[in-house]
């Protein structure tokens, strides 16, 4: 049971940090979601939005952060 409790505490901390980062990113007016390479199609009655460039950048940043965390643990 203690392992489950630790996991829930860590997941809660990760959610809090992610929320804070998103709040700060919104206030900093970062162009995430409006980068060149993000696909937006506006039809008459529909809008299709796929943030391709934003997804790639976030993937690279998260990969580097997780690589650094893994490197620090060893």
PQR file with spaces between the fields and no chain letter, atoms N, CA, C, O and H, PARSE charges and radii, in Angstrom:
ATOM       1  N    UNK     1       0.806   -1.191    0.000 -0.4000 1.5000
ATOM       2  CA   UNK     1       0.000    0.000    0.000 -0.0000 2.0000
ATOM       3  C    UNK     1       0.851    1.257    0.000  0.5500 1.7000
ATOM       4  O    UNK     1       0.456    2.271   -0.576 -0.5500 1.4000
ATOM       5  N    UNK     2       2.008    1.205    0.635 -0.4000 1.5000
ATOM       6  CA   UNK     2       2.831    2.414    0.695 -0.0000 2.0000
ATOM       7  C    UNK     2       3.346    2.798   -0.682  0.5500 1.7000
ATOM       8  O    UNK     2       3.506    3.982   -0.981 -0.5500 1.4000
ATOM       9  H    UNK     2       2.329    0.381    1.103  0.4000 1.0000
ATOM      10  N    UNK     3       3.607    1.799   -1.521 -0.4000 1.5000
ATOM      11  CA   UNK     3       4.063    2.103   -2.886 -0.0000 2.0000
ATOM      12  C    UNK     3       2.972    2.820   -3.672  0.5500 1.7000
ATOM      13  O    UNK     3       3.254    3.762   -4.412 -0.5500 1.4000
ATOM      14  H    UNK     3       3.477    0.838   -1.278  0.4000 1.0000
ATOM      15  N    UNK     4       1.744    2.383   -3.515 -0.4000 1.5000
ATOM      16  CA   UNK     4       0.625    3.031   -4.189 -0.0000 2.0000
ATOM      17  C    UNK     4       0.460    4.470   -3.695  0.5500 1.7000
ATOM      18  O    UNK     4       0.199    5.378   -4.485 -0.5500 1.4000
ATOM      19  H    UNK     4       1.515    1.617   -2.914  0.4000 1.0000
ATOM      20  N    UNK     5       0.611    4.668   -2.397 -0.4000 1.5000
ATOM      21  CA   UNK     5       0.516    6.011   -1.829 -0.0000 2.0000
ATOM      22  C    UNK     5       1.601    6.928   -2.380  0.5500 1.7000
ATOM      23  O    UNK     5       1.329    8.077   -2.728 -0.5500 1.4000
ATOM      24  H    UNK     5       0.823    3.931   -1.756  0.4000 1.0000
ATOM      25  N    UNK     6       2.825    6.422   -2.460 -0.4000 1.5000
ATOM      26  CA   UNK     6       3.932    7.213   -3.016 -0.0000 2.0000
ATOM      27  C    UNK     6       3.666    7.561   -4.476  0.5500 1.7000
ATOM      28  O    UNK     6       3.928    8.683   -4.910 -0.5500 1.4000
ATOM      29  H    UNK     6       3.045    5.488   -2.177  0.4000 1.0000
ATOM      30  N    UNK     7       3.146    6.597   -5.229 -0.4000 1.5000
ATOM      31  CA   UNK     7       2.841    6.837   -6.638 -0.0000 2.0000
ATOM      32  C    UNK     7       1.790    7.925   -6.796  0.5500 1.7000
ATOM      33  O    UNK     7       1.913    8.792   -7.662 -0.5500 1.4000
ATOM      34  H    UNK     7       2.934    5.686   -4.877  0.4000 1.0000
ATOM      35  N    UNK     8       0.759    7.881   -5.962 -0.4000 1.5000
ATOM      36  CA   UNK     8      -0.286    8.899   -6.032 -0.0000 2.0000
ATOM      37  C    UNK     8       0.239   10.284   -5.656  0.5500 1.7000
ATOM      38  O    UNK     8      -0.166   11.282   -6.252 -0.5500 1.4000
ATOM      39  H    UNK     8       0.659    7.177   -5.259  0.4000 1.0000
ATOM      40  N    UNK     9       1.129   10.351   -4.679 -0.4000 1.5000
ATOM      41  CA   UNK     9       1.721   11.631   -4.297 -0.0000 2.0000
ATOM      42  C    UNK     9       2.577   12.182   -5.437  0.5500 1.7000
ATOM      43  O    UNK     9       2.507   13.372   -5.742 -0.5500 1.4000
ATOM      44  H    UNK     9       1.458    9.541   -4.195  0.4000 1.0000
ATOM      45  N    UNK    10       3.371   11.341   -6.058 -0.4000 1.5000
ATOM      46  CA   UNK    10       4.221   11.775   -7.175 -0.0000 2.0000
ATOM      47  C    UNK    10       3.359   12.216   -8.349  0.5500 1.7000
ATOM      48  O    UNK    10       3.630   13.252   -8.955 -0.5500 1.4000
ATOM      49  H    UNK    10       3.428   10.373   -5.810  0.4000 1.0000
ATOM      50  N    UNK    11       2.330   11.450   -8.678 -0.4000 1.5000
ATOM      51  CA   UNK    11       1.460   11.840   -9.785 -0.0000 2.0000
ATOM      52  C    UNK    11       0.745   13.159   -9.497  0.5500 1.7000
ATOM      53  O    UNK    11       0.571   13.978  -10.399 -0.5500 1.4000
ATOM      54  H    UNK    11       2.111   10.608   -8.185  0.4000 1.0000
ATOM      55  N    UNK    12       0.337   13.365   -8.264 -0.4000 1.5000
ATOM      56  CA   UNK    12      -0.282   14.631   -7.880 -0.0000 2.0000
ATOM      57  C    UNK    12       0.686   15.791   -8.035  0.5500 1.7000
ATOM      58  O    UNK    12       0.304   16.861   -8.510 -0.5500 1.4000
ATOM      59  H    UNK    12       0.479   12.700   -7.531  0.4000 1.0000
ATOM      60  N    UNK    13       1.934   15.589   -7.637 -0.4000 1.5000
ATOM      61  CA   UNK    13       2.950   16.635   -7.775 -0.0000 2.0000
ATOM      62  C    UNK    13       3.208   16.949   -9.243  0.5500 1.7000
ATOM      63  O    UNK    13       3.381   18.110   -9.612 -0.5500 1.4000
ATOM      64  H    UNK    13       2.244   14.720   -7.251  0.4000 1.0000
ATOM      65  N    UNK    14       3.234   15.919  -10.076 -0.4000 1.5000
ATOM      66  CA   UNK    14       3.445   16.131  -11.514 -0.0000 2.0000
ATOM      67  C    UNK    14       2.289   16.928  -12.114  0.5500 1.7000
ATOM      68  O    UNK    14       2.511   17.818  -12.934 -0.5500 1.4000
ATOM      69  H    UNK    14       3.093   14.975   -9.776  0.4000 1.0000
ATOM      70  N    UNK    15       1.069   16.618  -11.713 -0.4000 1.5000
ATOM      71  CA   UNK    15      -0.095   17.349  -12.227 -0.0000 2.0000
ATOM      72  C    UNK    15      -0.053   18.810  -11.776  0.5500 1.7000
ATOM      73  O    UNK    15      -0.380   19.707  -12.553 -0.5500 1.4000
ATOM      74  H    UNK    15       0.890   15.895  -11.046  0.4000 1.0000
ATOM      75  N    UNK    16       0.344   19.050  -10.536 -0.4000 1.5000
ATOM      76  CA   UNK    16       0.436   20.429  -10.034 -0.0000 2.0000
ATOM      77  C    UNK    16       1.498   21.207  -10.803  0.5500 1.7000
ATOM      78  O    UNK    16       1.263   22.347  -11.204 -0.5500 1.4000
ATOM      79  H    UNK    16       0.609   18.321   -9.905  0.4000 1.0000
ATOM      80  N    UNK    17       2.660   20.601  -11.012 -0.4000 1.5000
ATOM      81  CA   UNK    17       3.735   21.278  -11.750 -0.0000 2.0000
ATOM      82  C    UNK    17       3.304   21.544  -13.185  0.5500 1.7000
ATOM      83  O    UNK    17       3.565   22.624  -13.715 -0.5500 1.4000
ATOM      84  H    UNK    17       2.851   19.675  -10.687  0.4000 1.0000
ATOM      85  N    UNK    18       2.650   20.581  -13.819 -0.4000 1.5000
ATOM      86  CA   UNK    18       2.183   20.785  -15.189 -0.0000 2.0000
ATOM      87  C    UNK    18       1.166   21.919  -15.246  0.5500 1.7000
ATOM      88  O    UNK    18       1.192   22.724  -16.177 -0.5500 1.4000
ATOM      89  H    UNK    18       2.438   19.704  -13.388  0.4000 1.0000
ATOM      90  N    UNK    19       0.287   21.992  -14.282 -0.4000 1.5000
ATOM      91  CA   UNK    19      -0.692   23.078  -14.238 -0.0000 2.0000
ATOM      92  C    UNK    19      -0.029   24.429  -14.065  0.5500 1.7000
ATOM      93  O    UNK    19      -0.414   25.399  -14.718 -0.5500 1.4000
ATOM      94  H    UNK    19       0.266   21.338  -13.526  0.4000 1.0000
ATOM      95  N    UNK    20       0.965   24.504  -13.192 -0.4000 1.5000
ATOM      96  CA   UNK    20       1.688   25.761  -12.997 -0.0000 2.0000
ATOM      97  C    UNK    20       2.430   26.182  -14.258  0.5500 1.7000
ATOM      98  O    UNK    20       2.441   27.361  -14.611 -0.5500 1.4000
ATOM      99  H    UNK    20       1.278   23.716  -12.661  0.4000 1.0000
ATOM     100  N    UNK    21       3.046   25.227  -14.933 -0.4000 1.5000
ATOM     101  CA   UNK    21       3.755   25.536  -16.177 -0.0000 2.0000
ATOM     102  C    UNK    21       2.784   26.057  -17.229  0.5500 1.7000
ATOM     103  O    UNK    21       3.099   27.011  -17.941 -0.5500 1.4000
ATOM     104  H    UNK    21       3.036   24.269  -14.646  0.4000 1.0000
ATOM     105  N    UNK    22       1.622   25.452  -17.336 -0.4000 1.5000
ATOM     106  CA   UNK    22       0.633   25.904  -18.309 -0.0000 2.0000
ATOM     107  C    UNK    22       0.118   27.300  -17.970  0.5500 1.7000
ATOM     108  O    UNK    22      -0.107   28.114  -18.865 -0.5500 1.4000
ATOM     109  H    UNK    22       1.366   24.677  -16.758  0.4000 1.0000
ATOM     110  N    UNK    23      -0.068   27.579  -16.680 -0.4000 1.5000
ATOM     111  CA   UNK    23      -0.509   28.913  -16.273 -0.0000 2.0000
ATOM     112  C    UNK    23       0.552   29.963  -16.609  0.5500 1.7000
ATOM     113  O    UNK    23       0.227   31.043  -17.103 -0.5500 1.4000
ATOM     114  H    UNK    23       0.114   26.918  -15.952  0.4000 1.0000
ATOM     115  N    UNK    24       1.811   29.645  -16.342 -0.4000 1.5000
ATOM     116  CA   UNK    24       2.889   30.581  -16.642 -0.0000 2.0000
ATOM     117  C    UNK    24       3.077   30.756  -18.141  0.5500 1.7000
ATOM     118  O    UNK    24       3.368   31.858  -18.604 -0.5500 1.4000
ATOM     119  H    UNK    24       2.075   28.768  -15.941  0.4000 1.0000
ATOM     120  N    UNK    25       2.914   29.685  -18.899 -0.4000 1.5000
ATOM     121  CA   UNK    25       3.045   29.776  -20.355 -0.0000 2.0000
ATOM     122  C    UNK    25       1.934   30.637  -20.938  0.5500 1.7000
ATOM     123  O    UNK    25       2.161   31.365  -21.904 -0.5500 1.4000
ATOM     124  H    UNK    25       2.678   28.789  -18.523  0.4000 1.0000
ATOM     125  N    UNK    26       0.741   30.565  -20.369 -0.4000 1.5000
ATOM     126  CA   UNK    26      -0.363   31.400  -20.838 -0.0000 2.0000
ATOM     127  C    UNK    26      -0.124   32.873  -20.563  0.5500 1.7000
ATOM     128  O    UNK    26      -0.486   33.729  -21.370 -0.5500 1.4000
ATOM     129  H    UNK    26       0.556   29.974  -19.584  0.4000 1.0000
ATOM     130  N    UNK    27       0.487   33.166  -19.421 -0.4000 1.5000
ATOM     131  CA   UNK    27       0.777   34.555  -19.070 -0.0000 2.0000
ATOM     132  C    UNK    27       1.970   35.109  -19.833  0.5500 1.7000
ATOM     133  O    UNK    27       2.077   36.321  -20.019 -0.5500 1.4000
ATOM     134  H    UNK    27       0.781   32.470  -18.766  0.4000 1.0000
ATOM     135  N    UNK    28       2.866   34.239  -20.275 -0.4000 1.5000
ATOM     136  CA   UNK    28       4.068   34.681  -20.987 -0.0000 2.0000
ATOM     137  C    UNK    28       3.789   34.904  -22.469  0.5500 1.7000
ATOM     138  O    UNK    28       4.669   35.354  -23.202 -0.5500 1.4000
ATOM     139  H    UNK    28       2.779   33.254  -20.124  0.4000 1.0000
ATOM     140  N    UNK    29       2.590   34.597  -22.910 -0.4000 1.5000
ATOM     141  CA   UNK    29       2.180   34.758  -24.310 -0.0000 2.0000
ATOM     142  C    UNK    29       3.107   34.008  -25.266  0.5500 1.7000
ATOM     143  O    UNK    29       3.493   34.534  -26.310 -0.5500 1.4000
ATOM     144  H    UNK    29       1.875   34.231  -22.315  0.4000 1.0000
ATOM     145  N    UNK    30       3.460   32.773  -24.897 -0.4000 1.5000
ATOM     146  CA   UNK    30       4.246   31.938  -25.793 -0.0000 2.0000
ATOM     147  C    UNK    30       3.365   31.519  -26.968  0.5500 1.7000
ATOM     148  O    UNK    30       2.171   31.278  -26.789 -0.5500 1.4000
ATOM     149  H    UNK    30       3.146   32.346  -24.049  0.4000 1.0000
ATOM     150  N    UNK    31       3.937   31.431  -28.161 -0.4000 1.5000
ATOM     151  CA   UNK    31       3.106   31.105  -29.327 -0.0000 2.0000
ATOM     152  C    UNK    31       2.812   29.617  -29.490  0.5500 1.7000
ATOM     153  O    UNK    31       2.527   29.170  -30.601 -0.5500 1.4000
ATOM     154  H    UNK    31       4.906   31.627  -28.307  0.4000 1.0000
ATOM     155  N    UNK    32       2.873   28.840  -28.410 -0.4000 1.5000
ATOM     156  CA   UNK    32       2.571   27.417  -28.524 -0.0000 2.0000
ATOM     157  C    UNK    32       1.138   27.240  -29.002  0.5500 1.7000
ATOM     158  O    UNK    32       0.201   27.809  -28.440 -0.5500 1.4000
ATOM     159  H    UNK    32       3.105   29.203  -27.507  0.4000 1.0000
ATOM     160  N    UNK    33       0.989   26.446  -30.042 -0.4000 1.5000
ATOM     161  CA   UNK    33      -0.327   26.250  -30.627 -0.0000 2.0000
ATOM     162  C    UNK    33      -0.567   27.134  -31.833  0.5500 1.7000
ATOM     163  O    UNK    33      -1.538   26.940  -32.564 -0.5500 1.4000
ATOM     164  H    UNK    33       1.750   25.984  -30.498  0.4000 1.0000
ATOM     165  N    UNK    34       0.303   28.098  -32.047 -0.4000 1.5000
ATOM     166  CA   UNK    34       0.170   28.986  -33.204 -0.0000 2.0000
ATOM     167  C    UNK    34       1.489   29.090  -33.959  0.5500 1.7000
ATOM     168  O    UNK    34       1.791   30.125  -34.554 -0.5500 1.4000
ATOM     169  H    UNK    34       1.092   28.256  -31.453  0.4000 1.0000
ATOM     170  N    UNK    35       2.265   28.025  -33.935 -0.4000 1.5000
ATOM     171  CA   UNK    35       3.557   28.022  -34.601 -0.0000 2.0000
ATOM     172  C    UNK    35       3.401   27.724  -36.090  0.5500 1.7000
ATOM     173  O    UNK    35       2.425   27.096  -36.501 -0.5500 1.4000
ATOM     174  H    UNK    35       2.019   27.184  -33.452  0.4000 1.0000
ATOM     175  N    UNK    36       4.362   28.175  -36.901 -0.4000 1.5000
ATOM     176  CA   UNK    36       4.362   27.744  -38.305 -0.0000 2.0000
ATOM     177  C    UNK    36       4.527   26.222  -38.330  0.5500 1.7000
ATOM     178  O    UNK    36       5.412   25.685  -37.663 -0.5500 1.4000
ATOM     179  H    UNK    36       5.155   28.686  -36.567  0.4000 1.0000
ATOM     180  N    UNK    37       3.722   25.558  -39.059 -0.4000 1.5000
ATOM     181  CA   UNK    37       3.746   24.096  -39.085 -0.0000 2.0000
ATOM     182  C    UNK    37       2.552   23.491  -38.380  0.5500 1.7000
ATOM     183  O    UNK    37       2.263   22.309  -38.563 -0.5500 1.4000
ATOM     184  H    UNK    37       3.003   25.993  -39.601  0.4000 1.0000
ATOM     185  N    UNK    38       1.851   24.276  -37.577 -0.4000 1.5000
ATOM     186  CA   UNK    38       0.593   23.814  -36.989 -0.0000 2.0000
ATOM     187  C    UNK    38      -0.475   23.878  -38.079  0.5500 1.7000
ATOM     188  O    UNK    38      -0.598   24.881  -38.782 -0.5500 1.4000
ATOM     189  H    UNK    38       2.085   25.237  -37.429  0.4000 1.0000
ATOM     190  N    UNK    39      -1.235   22.813  -38.209 -0.4000 1.5000
ATOM     191  CA   UNK    39      -2.201   22.697  -39.301 -0.0000 2.0000
ATOM     192  C    UNK    39      -3.573   23.180  -38.821  0.5500 1.7000
ATOM     193  O    UNK    39      -4.102   22.698  -37.820 -0.5500 1.4000
ATOM     194  H    UNK    39      -1.136   21.998  -37.638  0.4000 1.0000
ATOM     195  N    UNK    40      -4.132   24.138  -39.555 -0.4000 1.5000
ATOM     196  CA   UNK    40      -5.483   24.632  -39.260 -0.0000 2.0000
ATOM     197  C    UNK    40      -6.263   24.650  -40.563  0.5500 1.7000
ATOM     198  O    UNK    40      -5.840   25.269  -41.540 -0.5500 1.4000
ATOM     199  H    UNK    40      -3.702   24.530  -40.369  0.4000 1.0000
ATOM     200  N    UNK    41      -7.397   23.973  -40.574 -0.4000 1.5000
ATOM     201  CA   UNK    41      -8.281   23.985  -41.734 -0.0000 2.0000
ATOM     202  C    UNK    41      -9.628   24.525  -41.285  0.5500 1.7000
ATOM     203  O    UNK    41     -10.271   23.966  -40.396 -0.5500 1.4000
ATOM     204  H    UNK    41      -7.740   23.471  -39.780  0.4000 1.0000
ATOM     205  N    UNK    42     -10.042   25.605  -41.903 -0.4000 1.5000
ATOM     206  CA   UNK    42     -11.339   26.192  -41.565 -0.0000 2.0000
ATOM     207  C    UNK    42     -12.282   26.005  -42.756  0.5500 1.7000
ATOM     208  O    UNK    42     -12.081   26.581  -43.825 -0.5500 1.4000
ATOM     209  H    UNK    42      -9.520   26.059  -42.625  0.4000 1.0000
ATOM     210  N    UNK    43     -13.298   25.200  -42.548 -0.4000 1.5000
ATOM     211  CA   UNK    43     -14.321   25.011  -43.561 -0.0000 2.0000
ATOM     212  C    UNK    43     -15.488   25.948  -43.278  0.5500 1.7000
ATOM     213  O    UNK    43     -15.390   26.857  -42.453 -0.5500 1.4000
ATOM     214  H    UNK    43     -13.461   24.731  -41.680  0.4000 1.0000
ATOM     215  N    UNK    44     -16.588   25.710  -43.976 -0.4000 1.5000
ATOM     216  CA   UNK    44     -17.770   26.545  -43.742 -0.0000 2.0000
ATOM     217  C    UNK    44     -18.294   26.378  -42.318  0.5500 1.7000
ATOM     218  O    UNK    44     -18.532   27.361  -41.616 -0.5500 1.4000
ATOM     219  H    UNK    44     -16.667   24.972  -44.646  0.4000 1.0000
ATOM     220  N    UNK    45     -18.472   25.126  -41.899 -0.4000 1.5000
ATOM     221  CA   UNK    45     -19.073   24.868  -40.592 -0.0000 2.0000
ATOM     222  C    UNK    45     -18.139   24.134  -39.630  0.5500 1.7000
ATOM     223  O    UNK    45     -18.536   23.823  -38.507 -0.5500 1.4000
ATOM     224  H    UNK    45     -18.279   24.328  -42.469  0.4000 1.0000
ATOM     225  N    UNK    46     -16.920   23.857  -40.048 -0.4000 1.5000
ATOM     226  CA   UNK    46     -16.014   23.091  -39.204 -0.0000 2.0000
ATOM     227  C    UNK    46     -14.632   23.736  -39.170  0.5500 1.7000
ATOM     228  O    UNK    46     -14.247   24.498  -40.058 -0.5500 1.4000
ATOM     229  H    UNK    46     -16.598   24.110  -40.960  0.4000 1.0000
ATOM     230  N    UNK    47     -13.921   23.408  -38.133 -0.4000 1.5000
ATOM     231  CA   UNK    47     -12.519   23.800  -38.022 -0.0000 2.0000
ATOM     232  C    UNK    47     -11.746   22.588  -37.544  0.5500 1.7000
ATOM     233  O    UNK    47     -12.098   21.960  -36.545 -0.5500 1.4000
ATOM     234  H    UNK    47     -14.233   22.789  -37.412  0.4000 1.0000
ATOM     235  N    UNK    48     -10.684   22.269  -38.274 -0.4000 1.5000
ATOM     236  CA   UNK    48      -9.797   21.171  -37.896 -0.0000 2.0000
ATOM     237  C    UNK    48      -8.468   21.775  -37.508  0.5500 1.7000
ATOM     238  O    UNK    48      -7.887   22.551  -38.267 -0.5500 1.4000
ATOM     239  H    UNK    48     -10.398   22.779  -39.085  0.4000 1.0000
ATOM     240  N    UNK    49      -7.986   21.425  -36.335 -0.4000 1.5000
ATOM     241  CA   UNK    49      -6.747   21.982  -35.824 -0.0000 2.0000
ATOM     242  C    UNK    49      -5.850   20.852  -35.362  0.5500 1.7000
ATOM     243  O    UNK    49      -6.260   20.028  -34.544 -0.5500 1.4000
ATOM     244  H    UNK    49      -8.458   20.795  -35.719  0.4000 1.0000
ATOM     245  N    UNK    50      -4.622   20.803  -35.880 -0.4000 1.5000
ATOM     246  CA   UNK    50      -3.643   19.809  -35.458 -0.0000 2.0000
ATOM     247  C    UNK    50      -2.314   20.512  -35.219  0.5500 1.7000
ATOM     248  O    UNK    50      -1.662   20.931  -36.175 -0.5500 1.4000
ATOM     249  H    UNK    50      -4.289   21.473  -36.544  0.4000 1.0000
ATOM     250  N    UNK    51      -1.898   20.652  -33.959 -0.4000 1.5000
ATOM     251  CA   UNK    51      -0.667   21.383  -33.635 -0.0000 2.0000
ATOM     252  C    UNK    51       0.583   20.533  -33.857  0.5500 1.7000
ATOM     253  O    UNK    51       1.203   20.083  -32.894 -0.5500 1.4000
ATOM     254  H    UNK    51      -2.428   20.312  -33.182  0.4000 1.0000
ATOM     255  N    UNK    52       0.950   20.315  -35.095 -0.4000 1.5000
ATOM     256  CA   UNK    52       2.069   19.440  -35.440 -0.0000 2.0000
ATOM     257  C    UNK    52       3.396   19.984  -34.917  0.5500 1.7000
ATOM     258  O    UNK    52       4.122   19.271  -34.225 -0.5500 1.4000
ATOM     259  H    UNK    52       0.446   20.681  -35.878  0.4000 1.0000
ATOM     260  N    UNK    53       3.720   21.234  -35.237 -0.4000 1.5000
ATOM     261  CA   UNK    53       5.000   21.813  -34.807 -0.0000 2.0000
ATOM     262  C    UNK    53       5.067   21.917  -33.286  0.5500 1.7000
ATOM     263  O    UNK    53       6.110   21.641  -32.693 -0.5500 1.4000
ATOM     264  H    UNK    53       3.130   21.813  -35.799  0.4000 1.0000
ATOM     265  N    UNK    54       3.981   22.305  -32.659 -0.4000 1.5000
ATOM     266  CA   UNK    54       3.948   22.391  -31.203 -0.0000 2.0000
ATOM     267  C    UNK    54       4.169   21.021  -30.576  0.5500 1.7000
ATOM     268  O    UNK    54       4.886   20.904  -29.583 -0.5500 1.4000
ATOM     269  H    UNK    54       3.133   22.528  -33.141  0.4000 1.0000
ATOM     270  N    UNK    55       3.560   19.984  -31.144 -0.4000 1.5000
ATOM     271  CA   UNK    55       3.728   18.631  -30.621 -0.0000 2.0000
ATOM     272  C    UNK    55       5.176   18.167  -30.732  0.5500 1.7000
ATOM     273  O    UNK    55       5.699   17.540  -29.811 -0.5500 1.4000
ATOM     274  H    UNK    55       2.977   20.078  -31.951  0.4000 1.0000
ATOM     275  N    UNK    56       5.817   18.468  -31.842 -0.4000 1.5000
ATOM     276  CA   UNK    56       7.209   18.062  -32.027 -0.0000 2.0000
ATOM     277  C    UNK    56       8.117   18.775  -31.032  0.5500 1.7000
ATOM     278  O    UNK    56       8.994   18.151  -30.435 -0.5500 1.4000
ATOM     279  H    UNK    56       5.392   18.977  -32.590  0.4000 1.0000
ATOM     280  N    UNK    57       7.913   20.076  -30.850 -0.4000 1.5000
ATOM     281  CA   UNK    57       8.743   20.833  -29.911 -0.0000 2.0000
ATOM     282  C    UNK    57       8.545   20.332  -28.479  0.5500 1.7000
ATOM     283  O    UNK    57       9.517   20.153  -27.746 -0.5500 1.4000
ATOM     284  H    UNK    57       7.201   20.583  -31.336  0.4000 1.0000
ATOM     285  N    UNK    58       7.299   20.108  -28.082 -0.4000 1.5000
ATOM     286  CA   UNK    58       7.039   19.597  -26.732 -0.0000 2.0000
ATOM     287  C    UNK    58       7.630   18.203  -26.545  0.5500 1.7000
ATOM     288  O    UNK    58       8.124   17.882  -25.464 -0.5500 1.4000
ATOM     289  H    UNK    58       6.509   20.254  -28.678  0.4000 1.0000
ATOM     290  N    UNK    59       7.585   17.384  -27.573 -0.4000 1.5000
ATOM     291  CA   UNK    59       8.163   16.047  -27.500 -0.0000 2.0000
ATOM     292  C    UNK    59       9.675   16.108  -27.300  0.5500 1.7000
ATOM     293  O    UNK    59      10.224   15.363  -26.489 -0.5500 1.4000
ATOM     294  H    UNK    59       7.184   17.646  -28.451  0.4000 1.0000
ATOM     295  N    UNK    60      10.340   16.980  -28.026 -0.4000 1.5000
ATOM     296  CA   UNK    60      11.792   17.118  -27.889 -0.0000 2.0000
ATOM     297  C    UNK    60      12.150   17.635  -26.499  0.5500 1.7000
ATOM     298  O    UNK    60      13.065   17.116  -25.860 -0.5500 1.4000
ATOM     299  H    UNK    60       9.894   17.585  -28.685  0.4000 1.0000
ATOM     300  N    UNK    61      11.434   18.652  -26.029 -0.4000 1.5000
ATOM     301  CA   UNK    61      11.718   19.224  -24.703 -0.0000 2.0000
ATOM     302  C    UNK    61      11.495   18.185  -23.617  0.5500 1.7000
ATOM     303  O    UNK    61      12.340   18.028  -22.736 -0.5500 1.4000
ATOM     304  H    UNK    61      10.691   19.074  -26.548  0.4000 1.0000
ATOM     305  N    UNK    62      10.370   17.468  -23.661 -0.4000 1.5000
ATOM     306  CA   UNK    62      10.106   16.444  -22.652 -0.0000 2.0000
ATOM     307  C    UNK    62      11.111   15.302  -22.727  0.5500 1.7000
ATOM     308  O    UNK    62      11.498   14.759  -21.692 -0.5500 1.4000
ATOM     309  H    UNK    62       9.684   17.595  -24.377  0.4000 1.0000
ATOM     310  N    UNK    63      11.542   14.928  -23.926 -0.4000 1.5000
ATOM     311  CA   UNK    63      12.553   13.875  -24.065 -0.0000 2.0000
ATOM     312  C    UNK    63      13.861   14.292  -23.409  0.5500 1.7000
ATOM     313  O    UNK    63      14.489   13.494  -22.712 -0.5500 1.4000
ATOM     314  H    UNK    63      11.228   15.369  -24.767  0.4000 1.0000
ATOM     315  N    UNK    64      14.274   15.533  -23.626 -0.4000 1.5000
ATOM     316  CA   UNK    64      15.516   16.024  -23.015 -0.0000 2.0000
ATOM     317  C    UNK    64      15.384   16.075  -21.493  0.5500 1.7000
ATOM     318  O    UNK    64      16.298   15.664  -20.779 -0.5500 1.4000
ATOM     319  H    UNK    64      13.764   16.181  -24.192  0.4000 1.0000
ATOM     320  N    UNK    65      14.253   16.575  -20.993 -0.4000 1.5000
ATOM     321  CA   UNK    65      14.050   16.660  -19.547 -0.0000 2.0000
ATOM     322  C    UNK    65      14.062   15.270  -18.919  0.5500 1.7000
ATOM     323  O    UNK    65      14.709   15.064  -17.892 -0.5500 1.4000
ATOM     324  H    UNK    65      13.510   16.909  -21.573  0.4000 1.0000
ATOM     325  N    UNK    66      13.360   14.321  -19.520 -0.4000 1.5000
ATOM     326  CA   UNK    66      13.326   12.966  -18.968 -0.0000 2.0000
ATOM     327  C    UNK    66      14.677   12.279  -19.081  0.5500 1.7000
ATOM     328  O    UNK    66      15.037   11.491  -18.206 -0.5500 1.4000
ATOM     329  H    UNK    66      12.835   14.488  -20.355  0.4000 1.0000
ATOM     330  N    UNK    67      15.431   12.556  -20.132 -0.4000 1.5000
ATOM     331  CA   UNK    67      16.778   12.013  -20.280 -0.0000 2.0000
ATOM     332  C    UNK    67      17.669   12.553  -19.157  0.5500 1.7000
ATOM     333  O    UNK    67      18.438   11.803  -18.555 -0.5500 1.4000
ATOM     334  H    UNK    67      15.139   13.196  -20.843  0.4000 1.0000
ATOM     335  N    UNK    68      17.562   13.865  -18.878 -0.4000 1.5000
ATOM     336  CA   UNK    68      18.357   14.458  -17.806 -0.0000 2.0000
ATOM     337  C    UNK    68      17.979   13.888  -16.445  0.5500 1.7000
ATOM     338  O    UNK    68      18.855   13.619  -15.623 -0.5500 1.4000
ATOM     339  H    UNK    68      16.937   14.474  -19.368  0.4000 1.0000
ATOM     340  N    UNK    69      16.686   13.700  -16.197 -0.4000 1.5000
ATOM     341  CA   UNK    69      16.239   13.115  -14.930 -0.0000 2.0000
ATOM     342  C    UNK    69      16.772   11.687  -14.795  0.5500 1.7000
ATOM     343  O    UNK    69      17.247   11.301  -13.727 -0.5500 1.4000
ATOM     344  H    UNK    69      15.974   13.918  -16.865  0.4000 1.0000
ATOM     345  N    UNK    70      16.695   10.918  -15.857 -0.4000 1.5000
ATOM     346  CA   UNK    70      17.215    9.550  -15.824 -0.0000 2.0000
ATOM     347  C    UNK    70      18.720    9.525  -15.617  0.5500 1.7000
ATOM     348  O    UNK    70      19.246    8.643  -14.939 -0.5500 1.4000
ATOM     349  H    UNK    70      16.309   11.232  -16.724  0.4000 1.0000
ATOM     350  N    UNK    71      19.402   10.482  -16.195 -0.4000 1.5000
ATOM     351  CA   UNK    71      20.853   10.561  -16.050 -0.0000 2.0000
ATOM     352  C    UNK    71      21.240   10.937  -14.617  0.5500 1.7000
ATOM     353  O    UNK    71      22.254   10.462  -14.106 -0.5500 1.4000
ATOM     354  H    UNK    71      18.974   11.199  -16.746  0.4000 1.0000
ATOM     355  N    UNK    72      20.446   11.780  -13.972 -0.4000 1.5000
ATOM     356  CA   UNK    72      20.735   12.190  -12.600 -0.0000 2.0000
ATOM     357  C    UNK    72      20.492   11.063  -11.609  0.5500 1.7000
ATOM     358  O    UNK    72      21.138   11.001  -10.564 -0.5500 1.4000
ATOM     359  H    UNK    72      19.622   12.166  -14.387  0.4000 1.0000
ATOM     360  N    UNK    73      19.568   10.179  -11.934 -0.4000 1.5000
ATOM     361  CA   UNK    73      19.232    9.075  -11.020 -0.0000 2.0000
ATOM     362  C    UNK    73      20.320    8.027  -10.963  0.5500 1.7000
ATOM     363  O    UNK    73      20.410    7.294   -9.978 -0.5500 1.4000
ATOM     364  H    UNK    73      19.043   10.230  -12.783  0.4000 1.0000
ATOM     365  N    UNK    74      21.158    7.931  -11.998 -0.4000 1.5000
ATOM     366  CA   UNK    74      22.202    6.883  -12.010 -0.0000 2.0000
ATOM     367  C    UNK    74      23.476    7.427  -11.545  0.5500 1.7000
ATOM     368  O    UNK    74      24.471    6.704  -11.484 -0.5500 1.4000
ATOM     369  H    UNK    74      21.085    8.527  -12.798  0.4000 1.0000
